[in-house]
Amino acid sequence: MRVDAHQHFWDPARYSYPWMAGPLMDPVRRAFGPDDLRDVLLASGIDRTVLVQTLSSPAETREFLRLDAEFVAGVVGWVDLTSPTVGDDLDELLACPGRLVGIRHQVHDEPDPDWLLRDDVRRGLAAVQHRGLVYDVLVRARELPAAVVTAQAFPELQFVLDHIAKPRIVDGADPAWSKLMPGLAAAPNVAVKLSGMVTEADWSSWTADDLRPFVERVVGWFGTERLLFGSDWPVCLLAGSYGEVMAGLDDALSLSAGEREDLYGGNACRVYSLPTDSRRSSRAR
């Protein structure tokens, strides 16, 4: 089963998305839903996806879990990790009809680079771990030191680093990122998504050659057994089509057939505990 481990839906007519501010986002400032993605997945040979939150809103997560989209194998949602009711909040989401597989928060938007180290956040992560969920880490280089300490403090919690921590691909190098990433990769409970890279490059002129130095380092640090493919659709449309994103990644990688199968599905199924048959199923808890 081939899996896209990172895609989104949204509707600006219903919700306000702070990260969507400014004219640069105009090309994707419209509703995107299952009907927009279904044929794209078919053309790209992708069977299932992991649908990832875009808002700090449990209401959005509940909607995603109730979504009628046969290709969505799991949802990475949102809860307030700092809330004293975080356990109950997680249980409420787990009782929804869909399959909650993980939790994410836009850590790189927090003013405090050490947000992950707060006691209340740690209690929230413990609640995520207790329920067997994954924690998706959305950080840049600034927050990587706290992410390293957090991954070490929760060895039983599966972490997935989104977008390879958003290095400055457009600059051709990111020294802080290069210095800090090996520390996170040293934690065996951290996997990484090869996703979100084209929008960190030059949107109008990027090629696989721009991605390759960053991708090769990630493969060297994490190994092929901890790599997941993610399109970051429809954010990726700012810089290229779904097919162009896949082709660029393929060109930037040098993998065996078995390693490609792991990247494009096997690792995602294992990390997120996705069902591996053709039927969409709910997670019993």
N, C-alpha and C positions, 0 to 999 in steps of 0.2 A: 504494500500500500504506500503510495507516494503522498507525502504530507507537506503542506505549507504551514509552518509552525507560527506564522505571525501575519495576520491580516486584520483589517478593521472594517466596521460599518459606522456611518454617522448620518445625521440629518440636521443641518444648520437651521432649518425652519422650525425645529422643535427644541433644540438645545443650543446653548452658547458654548463655544469651544475656545478657551483663552489662547491656546497655542495656534489657532487658525487666524489670528489677527494679522492685518496688513495685506497689501495688494499682491504680494508674492504668492499668497495662498489662493488667489482667485480661481486658478484652474481646477481646484478640487473643492471649491466652496459650493457644493451641492450635495444632495442626498446620494449615498451609496448603500445599496442593500444586496441581498442574495441574488436577485435577478440580474444585477450588474456584473456579478462575479462568476456565475454558474458556467456560462459558455467560455469564459476566459480560462477557467480551470480545466475544462474539457479539452480545449485547444492545447494546453500546456501539459497535459497528462498528469494532472494533480487530482487525487481522489478525495482527500479530506483536508480540512484546515483546523487551525486553532485560532479562534476569534478573540482578539485582545481589546481590553477596555481603552476608551479614549477620554473618559471623564472621571473625575473623582466623585462618583455617584453610584451608590448601590442600586438605584432605580435603573440605570443603564444596564447594569449587570443582570438584574432580574429580567429585563426585556430580552437581553441576549440569550439567557437560559431558556426562555419561552419561545425563541425564534423558530420558525418552521423553515429550516435550511438543512437538507439531508446531508450536505457535505461538511457541516460543522461538527467535528468530532469532540471538541472541548472548548471551554471558555476560560480565559484568564480574566478575572473580574477585579473589582475594587471593593474594599471595605476600609474604614478608618482604623488603621492599626493602632492608633493612640487612644481609641475609645475604650472605656472600662467594660463595654458590652461587646467587645470584638468577637468573643467566642460565640455568643448568641447570634451575632450578625452573620458570622460564617455559617452557623448551623441553619439559619433561615435560607441562605443562598443554596446550601447543599440540599435543602428540601425541595427546591424548585425542580421542574421536570427535566431540564437539560443537564449537562455534565460539566460541573465546575471542576477545573483541573489546577487552577492556580490563582494567585493574587498579584497585582502590580500596583505601584504608586510612582508618580512622576518625581522621583527623588531629585533629579537634576534641576527641578524648578524650585526646590526648597532653598531659602536663603542660607540655611546652615549646612555646610558641607558634611558635617558629622551627624546629620539627621538620623541616619541608621543606627547610631550609637546611643540614642536616647533610651532611657529606661522604659518609657511607655511604648515606644516602637518595638523594643525587644520583647515586651510582653505580647504584643500583637504577633510578632514573628513566631513566638512560642506557640501561640494558638493556631497559626497556620501549619506549623510542623506537626502539632498534635493531631490534626485532622488529615494528615497525609497529603497535603496540597504542596504544590510547587510555589516558589516565590520568584517572580520575574524581576530582575534588577535593571532599572532604567537609570543609568548614570553616565556621566562624562568623566574625564580624567580627574577633575576636581574632587569628585566623590569616591574615587577608586580606593583611597586608603581606608575609608570607613567601610567600604564594601568588603575589602580583604579581611578586616578584623571581624566583621559580622559573619562571613562565611566560615571563618575558623571557630567562631563562638557557637555555631549551630551545625555541627558536623552531620547531624541526622536530617537536616532540612535540605532538600534539593533546590538549588538556585539555578536560574537560567539568565545569563547576561544578554540583554537585548542590544542589537545593533552594534556588536563588538565594542560597546562603550563610546560610540560616536567619535572616532578620531578625526582629526582635521585632514581628511583625504584631499580636500581642495588645495591644501598647502604642500602636499607631497610628503609630509612628515609631521609627526606629532610627538616630540621628545618626551613630554610628561606621560602621555599614554604608553609609549614604548617602555618607559622605565617602570611603570606601575602594573601593567597587565600581567607580567609573569608571576607576581605575587598572588593575584587572584586565580590564575590558572593552576597554581600549586595546590589549591584546595580541591580535592577530588570530587566534592559535592557540587561543583560549579560546571555547568555546560554553557555553551555560547551559541547565539544565533548569528549566522551569516546573513544579516538583514540590515536594512536601513542604510546601506553604504552609498548608494548612488546619490542620495540627497545630502550626503556629506562631501560629495565631490562637486565638480562644476556641473551644474544641471544641464547645460547646453552642449558640453563638449567632452564629457567623461568617456573613457574607454576602459576595457578590461585591464589595460596596462596601468591605469591609475589605481585600480583596486588591488592588483596583484601583490604589491609589497606588503599591504596590510593583511590581506587574506593569508599569505604565506606565513607571516608571523603568527597569526592566530592558530593556524593548523599546527605549527611547530610547538606552540605553547600548550595547546589543549589536546592535541591528538585527534585523529579522525573520529574516535568513538564518542566524543563530546560535542560534535558539531551538528547544528540543526539549520536547515534552510528556512528562511522566512522572506516573503516578498515585500512585506510592509505596504501592500496594496491597501487603499489607493493613494497613500502618501507618495509612493514611488512614482506615480504618474506625473509628478512635478518634474521628473528627470528622465523618465523612460517608461515604456509599456511593460506589462507583466513579462511578456516574452523577451524583451530586451534585458530586463533584470536577470532573468534566468540564464540567458545566453552570455551575459557579461560575467556572471559568477562562474559558469562552466569554463569559460575561457581563462579565467583567473586561477582556476584550480587545476591540480594535477593529481587525480585520484584513480584508484583501481575501480573496477566495476562493483565490487563488494562495498568499498568505501563510499561510493556514490549512492548505493542503495541505503546505506546507513544515514548519510546526509539528507537524502530526500525522503525519509520516512522512518526507517528503523530506529534511529536515535530518538526521534520525536515520540514515537509510540512507546518506547521504553521510559523516557524521562517523564512524560506526561501521563503515563499509564492509559493510553488510548486503546479503545477496542480495535482489534486488528482484522475483524471481519467486515462485511459490507453493510452491516446493520448499525444504525445509530442507536446507542443505548445509554441509559441513565446510570449514574454511579450510585450504587446502593450504599447507604451508610446508616 
